[in-house]
């Protein structure tokens, strides 16, 4: 399963990053790269059956700390 994840992300990376690199849109390139790496890491961990904790509770706590209950 992890081979499919890697192959999919390689194809997605080529599709997303080559145009940004050629057009020298560095800000967009690095933002996409950061999000891409986080997403790849999570997908890879799930594909090798590592239990990844849900980010829902920390996000909920941040929102409650900003806006109150």
N, C-alpha and C positions, 0 to 999 in steps of 0.2 A: 504494500500500500504506500509506503513512503517513497517508492520510486515514482509513482504517479504524482505525488505531491511535488517532488523535485522537478519532474518533467513539466508539470503545469506551471510552476513558478519560473522556470527557465523561459518558457514561451511567453508568459506574462511579462517577465522582465525585459525581454527583447522588444516586445510590443510597446511597453511603457517607456523604457529608458533610452532607447536609441534615438527617437526623435528629440527628446529633451536634451540629450548630449550634443546632437548635431546642431541644434538651434542655440546652444550655449545658454540655456535657461537654468542656471545653476541653483537658484533658490528653489524652484519647483523640483529640480532633480534631487536635491538633498532631502527635501520634505518627503517626496515619494519614496526615496530610498529608506528613510527611517521607518515609515509606515509599512513598507514592503518587508523589511527585515523583521519587524515585530510580528507581522501577519505570518510570515514564513516560519518563524520560530514556533508560534502557536500551532500552526497546521502540522508541522513536522512532529511536534511533541504528541499531538492527538493521534497522528497516524502510527506512532510506535507505542500506543496505548499507555501513555503517561497521563495520570490524572492531573488535569490543569484546573486550578481553582477558578471559580467564577468571579469576575470583577464587579458583579452587581452590588454586593454589599459595600465595598469601599466607595464606589461611585455614589451610592445612596447616602453614605455618611458625608461625603464632600458636599453634595447638594443640600443636605439638611444643615450642615455647618454654615453654608452661605445664606440660605433662605430661611432657616429656622423650620421648626416642625409645624 
